[in-house]
Amino acid sequence: MNKMIFKLKKIGIFLLLLNMACFNAIGQNITPVDQEVCKNNTATVELKNYFQDSDIKWQSKVDGEFQDIQNLLGPILELSDTSIQIVRCVVSYNGETINTNTSEIVWLDLPIVKFDIELPCTEQKTRFVISDKNSNIISYQWKVDNLFESVLESPEFIFEEADIYNVSLKITNDKSCFNTINSEIPIIPTPDINIIYDSIICGNSYTEFAFLQNVADSIKNYEWNISPGNNSFFEINGSNVNQDLKVNWGIVGEPLNLNLGLMVTNNKECFSTVNKQILLKTDIAPDFGIIFQKPYNSDVLIYRDDSDLNRGRNLKYQWGMDDVLYGEYFYCLFPDLNPFDNNYWVETNFDLQPTCKTRNYFDKDNFLEVTAFNNKEGIQVYPNPSVGSLVLNSSSLINKQIDIEIRDRLGSLVYQKGSINVNSEELPLNVNGLQEGFYLLNVICDNEKVGSTKFLIKK
């Protein structure tokens, strides 16, 4: 009997030692292990091959000490709290700790990129360019609304309409961390431009090419080009980077086909180009002069003086007076004229048909002057007024009563003031209502015009 009891005790002790050895052996086969986890993912650690009756507890290291993680007592630990970086699994049986294992979790930053938009314009290749990134990006997934998708680093796309578009970019780095960046981009219209000009281009003349814009836009740069660029048969008046272009044409021996191009750029670097095919004819624009004769009946005879270039040509003349006049010459009756004592200006607008226009066509800077007066009594106007007032030097008119009238260069009365008593050598006049240009001032005393002079207003 005693032998039997002794054998049973030995068997029990053996089983207990075997069980404890198994606990120790099983306790060594656990995780967690050190791992790297992206910050938008979940860190997962798991205890394996543990004894079912074991107590499992998870702890995190805070301020150098391990503290229990509340409500985490099972064999699997899932963490999304990136502040927890070191965790420990404690396995106990019957209140005794039989194993512990510590793991470090490294939370990886998410990939971040910045991108720029090159040429955010309609009808042009808009390019998406990565300008900055914080890691080695190995994958790009672009999506712009429902218009296009791309896996290129810098894709290109042509937008047909101006609008605000939603851009989504998913990126993945070499640590398999991914991130999605969303943004809105505005696409603006490409400048809508055209060139207007007189289609008849002849030698010995000039052509003005005018820039036309159909939609308001901030244009910062213009670049005109004429090819081929042999300047022996044309000369650009001014610069080819102005809004409009004026070209003086020489004389060519045979018709010459040229390409006229214009490229404009707005403040968003959107550019637009337009090209025109132009033909420089062998025809030569008329060469002419203007002759003025003033007979005693106060009518002014104005007629053309052709050069040898015009002989045998069918020319049409259009004179830009108050009423349009046609013909080689005309008589003009200027208002209130005394012979030989007034200045008047005649602005001309020549339309010389059938093929060419003179180089003086629409030349606003040059006006024709009819001269037939003496500046009596030393009457002067000074200085050229810039703020709407002028001074009449009237030393010869002291103690007289005068009338003042001012006419524009077409003879229209634009200013009148009567019964002025002159008491000093200088008579100030307020002409603030007059626009820029040349004017004629007449001085009338005792119903007789005693002096005239012209002056220029610049503002």
NUTOR-199813 format. One record per residue (C-alpha): residue in one letter; residue number from 1; x, y, z. Coordinates in steps of 0.02 Angstrom, whole numbers, plus 50000, padded with zeros to 5 digits. Layout:
# NUTOR-199813
{residuo=A	num=NUM	east=X	north=Y	up=Z}
...
# end
This chain:
# NUTOR-199813
{residuo=M	num=1	east=50000	north=50000	up=50000}
{residuo=N	num=2	east=50137	north=50121	up=50046}
{residuo=K	num=3	east=50229	north=50076	up=49889}
{residuo=M	num=4	east=50075	north=50117	up=49787}
{residuo=I	num=5	east=50056	north=50288	up=49869}
{residuo=F	num=6	east=50240	north=50325	up=49842}
{residuo=K	num=7	east=50227	north=50281	up=49657}
{residuo=L	num=8	east=50075	north=50394	up=49638}
{residuo=K	num=9	east=50167	north=50539	up=49720}
{residuo=K	num=10	east=50313	north=50514	up=49603}
{residuo=I	num=11	east=50195	north=50512	up=49454}
{residuo=G	num=12	east=50109	north=50673	up=49515}
{residuo=I	num=13	east=50273	north=50762	up=49541}
{residuo=F	num=14	east=50330	north=50707	up=49369}
{residuo=L	num=15	east=50170	north=50769	up=49288}
{residuo=L	num=16	east=50182	north=50935	up=49380}
{residuo=L	num=17	east=50362	north=50960	up=49327}
{residuo=L	num=18	east=50316	north=50909	up=49150}
{residuo=N	num=19	east=50170	north=51031	up=49148}
{residuo=M	num=20	east=50279	north=51174	up=49211}
{residuo=A	num=21	east=50411	north=51133	up=49082}
{residuo=C	num=22	east=50278	north=51137	up=48948}
{residuo=F	num=23	east=50217	north=51306	up=49012}
{residuo=N	num=24	east=50393	north=51373	up=49000}
{residuo=A	num=25	east=50419	north=51298	up=48828}
{residuo=I	num=26	east=50251	north=51362	up=48766}
{residuo=G	num=27	east=50282	north=51534	up=48841}
{residuo=Q	num=28	east=50437	north=51556	up=48734}
{residuo=N	num=29	east=50336	north=51541	up=48571}
{residuo=I	num=30	east=50246	north=51708	up=48578}
{residuo=T	num=31	east=50245	north=51872	up=48484}
{residuo=P	num=32	east=50250	north=52025	up=48480}
{residuo=V	num=33	east=50406	north=52058	up=48381}
{residuo=D	num=34	east=50483	north=52224	up=48328}
{residuo=Q	num=35	east=50388	north=52297	up=48180}
{residuo=E	num=36	east=50366	north=52453	up=48071}
{residuo=V	num=37	east=50188	north=52514	up=48044}
{residuo=C	num=38	east=50122	north=52658	up=47939}
{residuo=K	num=39	east=50031	north=52788	up=48041}
{residuo=N	num=40	east=49867	north=52764	up=47950}
{residuo=N	num=41	east=49873	north=52575	up=47981}
{residuo=T	num=42	east=49845	north=52466	up=48135}
{residuo=A	num=43	east=49987	north=52379	up=48227}
{residuo=T	num=44	east=49938	north=52198	up=48267}
{residuo=V	num=45	east=50031	north=52083	up=48388}
{residuo=E	num=46	east=49972	north=51907	up=48433}
{residuo=L	num=47	east=50013	north=51777	up=48566}
{residuo=K	num=48	east=50023	north=51600	up=48495}
{residuo=N	num=49	east=50034	north=51424	up=48570}
{residuo=Y	num=50	east=49984	north=51480	up=48744}
{residuo=F	num=51	east=49902	north=51370	up=48876}
{residuo=Q	num=52	east=49715	north=51401	up=48874}
{residuo=D	num=53	east=49705	north=51432	up=49063}
{residuo=S	num=54	east=49846	north=51560	up=49058}
{residuo=D	num=55	east=49815	north=51741	up=49103}
{residuo=I	num=56	east=49870	north=51863	up=48967}
{residuo=K	num=57	east=49902	north=52045	up=48998}
{residuo=W	num=58	east=49969	north=52183	up=48884}
{residuo=Q	num=59	east=50070	north=52329	up=48945}
{residuo=S	num=60	east=50144	north=52486	up=48867}
{residuo=K	num=61	east=50297	north=52580	up=48922}
{residuo=V	num=62	east=50259	north=52756	up=48984}
{residuo=D	num=63	east=50392	north=52868	up=49061}
{residuo=G	num=64	east=50509	north=52720	up=49079}
{residuo=E	num=65	east=50381	north=52610	up=49171}
{residuo=F	num=66	east=50265	north=52476	up=49102}
{residuo=Q	num=67	east=50080	north=52506	up=49134}
{residuo=D	num=68	east=49933	north=52393	up=49096}
{residuo=I	num=69	east=49835	north=52432	up=48938}
{residuo=Q	num=70	east=49655	north=52434	up=48996}
{residuo=N	num=71	east=49531	north=52311	up=48922}
{residuo=L	num=72	east=49666	north=52221	up=48824}
{residuo=L	num=73	east=49678	north=52050	up=48903}
{residuo=G	num=74	east=49660	north=51934	up=48753}
{residuo=P	num=75	east=49792	north=51851	up=48644}
{residuo=I	num=76	east=49781	north=51986	up=48507}
{residuo=L	num=77	east=49832	north=52168	up=48526}
{residuo=E	num=78	east=49779	north=52298	up=48396}
{residuo=L	num=79	east=49848	north=52473	up=48412}
{residuo=S	num=80	east=49812	north=52633	up=48316}
{residuo=D	num=81	east=49877	north=52749	up=48451}
{residuo=T	num=82	east=50042	north=52809	up=48378}
{residuo=S	num=83	east=50099	north=52871	up=48548}
{residuo=I	num=84	east=50124	north=52690	up=48605}
{residuo=Q	num=85	east=50292	north=52631	up=48542}
{residuo=I	num=86	east=50347	north=52491	up=48663}
{residuo=V	num=87	east=50228	north=52352	up=48719}
{residuo=R	num=88	east=50249	north=52196	up=48828}
{residuo=C	num=89	east=50150	north=52034	up=48840}
{residuo=V	num=90	east=50141	north=51956	up=49014}
{residuo=V	num=91	east=50085	north=51772	up=49027}
{residuo=S	num=92	east=50038	north=51705	up=49200}
{residuo=Y	num=93	east=49974	north=51541	up=49269}
{residuo=N	num=94	east=49896	north=51523	up=49441}
{residuo=G	num=95	east=49956	north=51700	up=49481}
{residuo=E	num=96	east=50135	north=51666	up=49434}
{residuo=T	num=97	east=50218	north=51749	up=49283}
{residuo=I	num=98	east=50288	north=51615	up=49172}
{residuo=N	num=99	east=50347	north=51725	up=49025}
{residuo=T	num=100	east=50360	north=51903	up=48959}
{residuo=N	num=101	east=50409	north=51971	up=48789}
{residuo=T	num=102	east=50438	north=52152	up=48737}
{residuo=S	num=103	east=50414	north=52227	up=48564}
{residuo=E	num=104	east=50451	north=52399	up=48488}
{residuo=I	num=105	east=50330	north=52474	up=48363}
{residuo=V	num=106	east=50403	north=52603	up=48243}
{residuo=W	num=107	east=50266	north=52715	up=48172}
{residuo=L	num=108	east=50312	north=52771	up=47997}
{residuo=D	num=109	east=50264	north=52943	up=47933}
{residuo=L	num=110	east=50144	north=52946	up=47787}
{residuo=P	num=111	east=50210	north=53000	up=47618}
{residuo=I	num=112	east=50172	north=53181	up=47576}
{residuo=V	num=113	east=50198	north=53271	up=47411}
{residuo=K	num=114	east=50164	north=53443	up=47341}
{residuo=F	num=115	east=50123	north=53468	up=47159}
{residuo=D	num=116	east=50113	north=53618	up=47044}
{residuo=I	num=117	east=50011	north=53648	up=46888}
{residuo=E	num=118	east=50101	north=53707	up=46732}
{residuo=L	num=119	east=49995	north=53798	up=46602}
{residuo=P	num=120	east=49825	north=53787	up=46689}
{residuo=C	num=121	east=49741	north=53837	up=46527}
{residuo=T	num=122	east=49611	north=53766	up=46411}
{residuo=E	num=123	east=49664	north=53689	up=46245}
{residuo=Q	num=124	east=49844	north=53671	up=46302}
{residuo=K	num=125	east=49942	north=53529	up=46382}
{residuo=T	num=126	east=49920	north=53557	up=46568}
{residuo=R	num=127	east=50058	north=53467	up=46664}
{residuo=F	num=128	east=50052	north=53405	up=46844}
{residuo=V	num=129	east=50226	north=53419	up=46920}
{residuo=I	num=130	east=50285	north=53350	up=47088}
{residuo=S	num=131	east=50376	north=53494	up=47173}
{residuo=D	num=132	east=50415	north=53419	up=47345}
{residuo=K	num=133	east=50405	north=53251	up=47435}
{residuo=N	num=134	east=50459	north=53179	up=47603}
{residuo=S	num=135	east=50504	north=53001	up=47553}
{residuo=N	num=136	east=50543	north=52887	up=47408}
{residuo=I	num=137	east=50379	north=52876	up=47312}
{residuo=I	num=138	east=50362	north=52720	up=47206}
{residuo=S	num=139	east=50182	north=52734	up=47151}
{residuo=Y	num=140	east=50069	north=52876	up=47089}
{residuo=Q	num=141	east=49884	north=52864	up=47053}
{residuo=W	num=142	east=49807	north=53024	up=46982}
{residuo=K	num=143	east=49623	north=53055	up=46955}
{residuo=V	num=144	east=49545	north=53218	up=46895}
{residuo=D	num=145	east=49356	north=53211	up=46916}
{residuo=N	num=146	east=49295	north=53085	up=46788}
{residuo=L	num=147	east=49405	north=53155	up=46650}
{residuo=F	num=148	east=49565	north=53055	up=46661}
{residuo=E	num=149	east=49672	north=52940	up=46768}
{residuo=S	num=150	east=49860	north=52913	up=46762}
{residuo=V	num=151	east=49998	north=52819	up=46852}
{residuo=L	num=152	east=50137	north=52932	up=46786}
{residuo=E	num=153	east=50233	north=53044	up=46903}
{residuo=S	num=154	east=50199	north=53200	up=46797}
{residuo=P	num=155	east=50050	north=53170	up=46683}
{residuo=E	num=156	east=49984	north=53291	up=46552}
{residuo=F	num=157	east=49805	north=53326	up=46502}
{residuo=I	num=158	east=49715	north=53448	up=46386}
{residuo=F	num=159	east=49564	north=53529	up=46469}
{residuo=E	num=160	east=49428	north=53581	up=46347}
{residuo=E	num=161	east=49330	north=53694	up=46465}
{residuo=A	num=162	east=49376	north=53821	up=46597}
{residuo=D	num=163	east=49317	north=53765	up=46769}
{residuo=I	num=164	east=49373	north=53712	up=46943}
{residuo=Y	num=165	east=49421	north=53528	up=46944}
{residuo=N	num=166	east=49445	north=53404	up=47087}
{residuo=V	num=167	east=49613	north=53317	up=47087}
{residuo=S	num=168	east=49648	north=53159	up=47188}
{residuo=L	num=169	east=49824	north=53089	up=47204}
{residuo=K	num=170	east=49861	north=52925	up=47294}
{residuo=I	num=171	east=50045	north=52895	up=47328}
{residuo=T	num=172	east=50140	north=52745	up=47399}
{residuo=N	num=173	east=50319	north=52746	up=47462}
{residuo=D	num=174	east=50450	north=52609	up=47474}
{residuo=K	num=175	east=50388	north=52565	up=47650}
{residuo=S	num=176	east=50216	north=52524	up=47578}
{residuo=C	num=177	east=50141	north=52674	up=47667}
{residuo=F	num=178	east=50010	north=52764	up=47564}
{residuo=N	num=179	east=49920	north=52929	up=47572}
{residuo=T	num=180	east=49787	north=53018	up=47470}
{residuo=I	num=181	east=49797	north=53204	up=47433}
{residuo=N	num=182	east=49646	north=53299	up=47369}
{residuo=S	num=183	east=49649	north=53471	up=47293}
{residuo=E	num=184	east=49549	north=53589	up=47182}
{residuo=I	num=185	east=49631	north=53670	up=47031}
{residuo=P	num=186	east=49562	north=53813	up=46925}
{residuo=I	num=187	east=49581	north=53799	up=46737}
{residuo=I	num=188	east=49568	north=53967	up=46648}
{residuo=P	num=189	east=49528	north=54005	up=46466}
{residuo=T	num=190	east=49669	north=54022	up=46342}
{residuo=P	num=191	east=49670	north=54198	up=46268}
{residuo=D	num=192	east=49552	north=54208	up=46119}
{residuo=I	num=193	east=49638	north=54323	up=45996}
{residuo=N	num=194	east=49635	north=54378	up=45816}
{residuo=I	num=195	east=49722	north=54501	up=45700}
{residuo=I	num=196	east=49628	north=54632	up=45600}
{residuo=Y	num=197	east=49708	north=54727	up=45456}
{residuo=D	num=198	east=49676	north=54791	up=45281}
{residuo=S	num=199	east=49695	north=54642	up=45167}
{residuo=I	num=200	east=49763	north=54750	up=45024}
{residuo=I	num=201	east=49950	north=54769	up=45050}
{residuo=C	num=202	east=50053	north=54864	up=44924}
{residuo=G	num=203	east=50230	north=54924	up=44908}
{residuo=N	num=204	east=50273	north=55102	up=44957}
{residuo=S	num=205	east=50137	north=55097	up=45091}
{residuo=Y	num=206	east=50110	north=55037	up=45267}
{residuo=T	num=207	east=49992	north=54920	up=45356}
{residuo=E	num=208	east=49930	north=54928	up=45535}
{residuo=F	num=209	east=49899	north=54757	up=45613}
{residuo=A	num=210	east=49784	north=54772	up=45763}
{residuo=F	num=211	east=49770	north=54646	up=45905}
{residuo=L	num=212	east=49591	north=54593	up=45940}
{residuo=Q	num=213	east=49541	north=54501	up=46098}
{residuo=N	num=214	east=49369	north=54421	up=46112}
{residuo=V	num=215	east=49374	north=54390	up=46300}
{residuo=A	num=216	east=49442	north=54511	up=46430}
{residuo=D	num=217	east=49609	north=54447	up=46492}
{residuo=S	num=218	east=49769	north=54516	up=46567}
{residuo=I	num=219	east=49894	north=54504	up=46425}
{residuo=K	num=220	east=50072	north=54538	up=46483}
{residuo=N	num=221	east=50172	north=54499	up=46326}
{residuo=Y	num=222	east=50151	north=54518	up=46138}
{residuo=E	num=223	east=50269	north=54449	up=46008}
{residuo=W	num=224	east=50243	north=54481	up=45823}
{residuo=N	num=225	east=50338	north=54390	up=45688}
{residuo=I	num=226	east=50346	north=54409	up=45500}
{residuo=S	num=227	east=50434	north=54275	up=45400}
{residuo=P	num=228	east=50538	north=54264	up=45300}
{residuo=G	num=229	east=50622	north=54403	up=45397}
{residuo=N	num=230	east=50719	north=54490	up=45259}
{residuo=N	num=231	east=50704	north=54673	up=45308}
{residuo=S	num=232	east=50751	north=54731	up=45134}
{residuo=F	num=233	east=50567	north=54738	up=45086}
{residuo=F	num=234	east=50485	north=54790	up=45251}
{residuo=E	num=235	east=50524	north=54889	up=45406}
{residuo=I	num=236	east=50438	north=54873	up=45575}
{residuo=N	num=237	east=50391	north=55044	up=45641}
{residuo=G	num=238	east=50430	north=55038	up=45826}
{residuo=S	num=239	east=50439	north=54868	up=45910}
{residuo=N	num=240	east=50368	north=54695	up=45879}
{residuo=V	num=241	east=50321	north=54675	up=46063}
{residuo=N	num=242	east=50182	north=54805	up=46064}
{residuo=Q	num=243	east=49997	north=54770	up=46063}
{residuo=D	num=244	east=49982	north=54831	up=45883}
{residuo=L	num=245	east=50106	north=54823	up=45740}
{residuo=K	num=246	east=50141	north=54949	up=45603}
{residuo=V	num=247	east=50244	north=54892	up=45453}
{residuo=N	num=248	east=50313	north=55003	up=45316}
{residuo=W	num=249	east=50324	north=54909	up=45152}
{residuo=G	num=250	east=50455	north=54933	up=45019}
{residuo=I	num=251	east=50436	north=54902	up=44833}
{residuo=V	num=252	east=50450	north=54722	up=44772}
{residuo=G	num=253	east=50477	north=54658	up=44595}
{residuo=E	num=254	east=50358	north=54511	up=44613}
{residuo=P	num=255	east=50217	north=54464	up=44732}
{residuo=L	num=256	east=50284	north=54403	up=44898}
{residuo=N	num=257	east=50193	north=54283	up=45015}
{residuo=L	num=258	east=50229	north=54314	up=45198}
{residuo=N	num=259	east=50176	north=54233	up=45360}
{residuo=L	num=260	east=50119	north=54350	up=45498}
{residuo=G	num=261	east=50116	north=54275	up=45672}
{residuo=L	num=262	east=50067	north=54340	up=45843}
{residuo=M	num=263	east=50093	north=54254	up=46011}
{residuo=V	num=264	east=50021	north=54329	up=46170}
{residuo=T	num=265	east=50045	north=54272	up=46350}
{residuo=N	num=266	east=49936	north=54313	up=46498}
{residuo=N	num=267	east=49984	north=54329	up=46681}
{residuo=K	num=268	east=49958	north=54141	up=46708}
{residuo=E	num=269	east=50082	north=54101	up=46569}
{residuo=C	num=270	east=49941	north=54040	up=46458}
{residuo=F	num=271	east=49987	north=54079	up=46280}
{residuo=S	num=272	east=49893	north=54089	up=46118}
{residuo=T	num=273	east=49953	north=54105	up=45939}
{residuo=V	num=274	east=49872	north=54161	up=45777}
{residuo=N	num=275	east=49947	north=54157	up=45603}
{residuo=K	num=276	east=49895	north=54246	up=45443}
{residuo=Q	num=277	east=49955	north=54226	up=45266}
{residuo=I	num=278	east=49980	north=54397	up=45187}
{residuo=L	num=279	east=50023	north=54446	up=45009}
{residuo=L	num=280	east=50136	north=54594	up=44973}
{residuo=K	num=281	east=50087	north=54653	up=44799}
{residuo=T	num=282	east=50195	north=54728	up=44665}
{residuo=D	num=283	east=50069	north=54871	up=44655}
{residuo=I	num=284	east=50136	north=55034	up=44723}
{residuo=A	num=285	east=50032	north=55147	up=44833}
{residuo=P	num=286	east=50003	north=55321	up=44761}
{residuo=D	num=287	east=50127	north=55456	up=44799}
{residuo=F	num=288	east=50048	north=55627	up=44816}
{residuo=G	num=289	east=50057	north=55798	up=44891}
{residuo=I	num=290	east=49925	north=55922	up=44943}
{residuo=I	num=291	east=49914	north=56099	up=44874}
{residuo=F	num=292	east=49810	north=56237	up=44953}
{residuo=Q	num=293	east=49760	north=56394	up=44862}
{residuo=K	num=294	east=49659	north=56531	up=44943}
{residuo=P	num=295	east=49572	north=56644	up=44820}
{residuo=Y	num=296	east=49497	north=56811	up=44868}
{residuo=N	num=297	east=49321	north=56740	up=44888}
{residuo=S	num=298	east=49383	north=56656	up=45050}
{residuo=D	num=299	east=49356	north=56481	up=44981}
{residuo=V	num=300	east=49508	north=56368	up=44997}
{residuo=L	num=301	east=49548	north=56259	up=44848}
{residuo=I	num=302	east=49623	north=56095	up=44904}
{residuo=Y	num=303	east=49684	north=55972	up=44775}
{residuo=R	num=304	east=49808	north=55833	up=44752}
{residuo=D	num=305	east=49977	north=55844	up=44668}
{residuo=D	num=306	east=50022	north=55676	up=44594}
{residuo=S	num=307	east=50197	north=55616	up=44565}
{residuo=D	num=308	east=50255	north=55515	up=44418}
{residuo=L	num=309	east=50207	north=55356	up=44511}
{residuo=N	num=310	east=50022	north=55398	up=44491}
{residuo=R	num=311	east=50014	north=55428	up=44304}
{residuo=G	num=312	east=49890	north=55319	up=44214}
{residuo=R	num=313	east=49814	north=55250	up=44375}
{residuo=N	num=314	east=49632	north=55251	up=44423}
{residuo=L	num=315	east=49632	north=55333	up=44595}
{residuo=K	num=316	east=49489	north=55373	up=44712}
{residuo=Y	num=317	east=49505	north=55513	up=44840}
{residuo=Q	num=318	east=49409	north=55525	up=45002}
{residuo=W	num=319	east=49433	north=55681	up=45107}
{residuo=G	num=320	east=49397	north=55671	up=45293}
{residuo=M	num=321	east=49305	north=55834	up=45324}
{residuo=D	num=322	east=49145	north=55857	up=45422}
{residuo=D	num=323	east=49058	north=55783	up=45270}
{residuo=V	num=324	east=49145	north=55651	up=45166}
{residuo=L	num=325	east=49204	north=55727	up=45002}
{residuo=Y	num=326	east=49264	north=55636	up=44848}
{residuo=G	num=327	east=49364	north=55694	up=44698}
{residuo=E	num=328	east=49535	north=55757	up=44653}
{residuo=Y	num=329	east=49499	north=55928	up=44727}
{residuo=F	num=330	east=49365	north=56026	up=44820}
{residuo=Y	num=331	east=49327	north=56201	up=44880}
{residuo=C	num=332	east=49306	north=56228	up=45066}
{residuo=L	num=333	east=49222	north=56384	up=45136}
{residuo=F	num=334	east=49290	north=56412	up=45310}
{residuo=P	num=335	east=49174	north=56507	up=45429}
{residuo=D	num=336	east=49198	north=56692	up=45459}
{residuo=L	num=337	east=49357	north=56716	up=45360}
{residuo=N	num=338	east=49443	north=56875	up=45312}
{residuo=P	num=339	east=49571	north=56847	up=45175}
{residuo=F	num=340	east=49747	north=56808	up=45231}
{residuo=D	num=341	east=49722	north=56822	up=45419}
{residuo=N	num=342	east=49679	north=56650	up=45490}
{residuo=N	num=343	east=49750	north=56477	up=45515}
{residuo=Y	num=344	east=49648	north=56320	up=45490}
{residuo=W	num=345	east=49689	north=56136	up=45493}
{residuo=V	num=346	east=49619	north=56004	up=45377}
{residuo=E	num=347	east=49632	north=55822	up=45431}
{residuo=T	num=348	east=49640	north=55704	up=45284}
{residuo=N	num=349	east=49582	north=55526	up=45263}
{residuo=F	num=350	east=49634	north=55455	up=45095}
{residuo=D	num=351	east=49562	north=55295	up=45025}
{residuo=L	num=352	east=49656	north=55269	up=44864}
{residuo=Q	num=353	east=49578	north=55134	up=44756}
{residuo=P	num=354	east=49573	north=55012	up=44676}
{residuo=T	num=355	east=49712	north=54917	up=44762}
{residuo=C	num=356	east=49819	north=55021	up=44877}
{residuo=K	num=357	east=49814	north=55146	up=45017}
{residuo=T	num=358	east=49936	north=55285	up=45038}
{residuo=R	num=359	east=50063	north=55282	up=45177}
{residuo=N	num=360	east=49974	north=55434	up=45251}
{residuo=Y	num=361	east=49810	north=55340	up=45272}
{residuo=F	num=362	east=49737	north=55374	up=45445}
{residuo=D	num=363	east=49896	north=55457	up=45501}
{residuo=K	num=364	east=49825	north=55552	up=45649}
{residuo=D	num=365	east=49991	north=55629	up=45696}
{residuo=N	num=366	east=50006	north=55728	up=45535}
{residuo=F	num=367	east=49881	north=55864	up=45494}
{residuo=L	num=368	east=49876	north=55984	up=45348}
{residuo=E	num=369	east=49892	north=56169	up=45385}
{residuo=V	num=370	east=49816	north=56311	up=45285}
{residuo=T	num=371	east=49915	north=56468	up=45322}
{residuo=A	num=372	east=49855	north=56641	up=45269}
{residuo=F	num=373	east=49869	north=56767	up=45409}
{residuo=N	num=374	east=49987	north=56884	up=45497}
{residuo=N	num=375	east=50002	north=56876	up=45685}
{residuo=K	num=376	east=49955	north=57057	up=45715}
{residuo=E	num=377	east=50003	north=57167	up=45861}
{residuo=G	num=378	east=50114	north=57034	up=45940}
{residuo=I	num=379	east=49969	north=56940	up=46019}
{residuo=Q	num=380	east=50033	north=56776	up=46094}
{residuo=V	num=381	east=49965	north=56631	up=46194}
{residuo=Y	num=382	east=50082	north=56551	up=46321}
{residuo=P	num=383	east=50127	north=56429	up=46387}
{residuo=N	num=384	east=50054	north=56274	up=46305}
{residuo=P	num=385	east=49922	north=56242	up=46436}
{residuo=S	num=386	east=49921	north=56079	up=46530}
{residuo=V	num=387	east=49793	north=56110	up=46668}
{residuo=G	num=388	east=49652	north=56192	up=46574}
{residuo=S	num=389	east=49707	north=56374	up=46580}
{residuo=L	num=390	east=49809	north=56489	up=46470}
{residuo=V	num=391	east=49872	north=56669	up=46471}
{residuo=L	num=392	east=49846	north=56791	up=46328}
{residuo=N	num=393	east=49985	north=56919	up=46307}
{residuo=S	num=394	east=49881	north=57072	up=46270}
{residuo=S	num=395	east=49995	north=57222	up=46293}
{residuo=S	num=396	east=49927	north=57306	up=46137}
{residuo=L	num=397	east=49747	north=57287	up=46197}
{residuo=I	num=398	east=49756	north=57376	up=46365}
{residuo=N	num=399	east=49605	north=57486	up=46402}
{residuo=K	num=400	east=49508	north=57406	up=46260}
{residuo=Q	num=401	east=49354	north=57296	up=46261}
{residuo=I	num=402	east=49377	north=57135	up=46163}
{residuo=D	num=403	east=49290	north=56973	up=46119}
{residuo=I	num=404	east=49381	north=56805	up=46121}
{residuo=E	num=405	east=49335	north=56654	up=46016}
{residuo=I	num=406	east=49425	north=56487	up=45999}
{residuo=R	num=407	east=49398	north=56368	up=45855}
{residuo=D	num=408	east=49462	north=56192	up=45830}
{residuo=R	num=409	east=49565	north=56144	up=45680}
{residuo=L	num=410	east=49410	north=56110	up=45576}
{residuo=G	num=411	east=49344	north=56284	up=45610}
{residuo=S	num=412	east=49209	north=56238	up=45737}
{residuo=L	num=413	east=49179	north=56366	up=45875}
{residuo=V	num=414	east=49223	north=56285	up=46042}
{residuo=Y	num=415	east=49245	north=56436	up=46158}
{residuo=Q	num=416	east=49177	north=56613	up=46159}
{residuo=K	num=417	east=49184	north=56755	up=46284}
{residuo=G	num=418	east=49131	north=56934	up=46248}
{residuo=S	num=419	east=49146	north=57110	up=46319}
{residuo=I	num=420	east=49311	north=57081	up=46407}
{residuo=N	num=421	east=49389	north=57239	up=46478}
{residuo=V	num=422	east=49578	north=57225	up=46464}
{residuo=N	num=423	east=49664	north=57308	up=46612}
{residuo=S	num=424	east=49835	north=57226	up=46611}
{residuo=E	num=425	east=49962	north=57152	up=46493}
{residuo=E	num=426	east=49909	north=56974	up=46534}
{residuo=L	num=427	east=49734	north=56907	up=46517}
{residuo=P	num=428	east=49703	north=56734	up=46597}
{residuo=L	num=429	east=49575	north=56622	up=46512}
{residuo=N	num=430	east=49497	north=56464	up=46583}
{residuo=V	num=431	east=49484	north=56333	up=46445}
{residuo=N	num=432	east=49467	north=56180	up=46555}
{residuo=G	num=433	east=49332	north=56107	up=46443}
{residuo=L	num=434	east=49444	north=56092	up=46290}
{residuo=Q	num=435	east=49517	north=55924	up=46241}
{residuo=E	num=436	east=49693	north=55890	up=46181}
{residuo=G	num=437	east=49735	north=55962	up=46011}
{residuo=F	num=438	east=49773	north=56117	up=45909}
{residuo=Y	num=439	east=49661	north=56270	up=45920}
{residuo=L	num=440	east=49647	north=56442	up=45841}
{residuo=L	num=441	east=49616	north=56594	up=45952}
{residuo=N	num=442	east=49540	north=56751	up=45873}
{residuo=V	num=443	east=49537	north=56923	up=45956}
{residuo=I	num=444	east=49396	north=57040	up=45901}
{residuo=C	num=445	east=49390	north=57225	up=45944}
{residuo=D	num=446	east=49254	north=57344	up=45882}
{residuo=N	num=447	east=49184	north=57205	up=45772}
{residuo=E	num=448	east=49352	north=57188	up=45685}
{residuo=K	num=449	east=49470	north=57042	up=45702}
{residuo=V	num=450	east=49631	north=57117	up=45764}
{residuo=G	num=451	east=49736	north=56961	up=45791}
{residuo=S	num=452	east=49743	north=56772	up=45785}
{residuo=T	num=453	east=49860	north=56640	up=45847}
{residuo=K	num=454	east=49862	north=56452	up=45865}
{residuo=F	num=455	east=49904	north=56349	up=46020}
{residuo=L	num=456	east=49917	north=56169	up=46073}
{residuo=I	num=457	east=49835	north=56089	up=46225}
{residuo=K	num=458	east=49920	north=55939	up=46302}
{residuo=K	num=459	east=49850	north=55852	up=46456}
# end
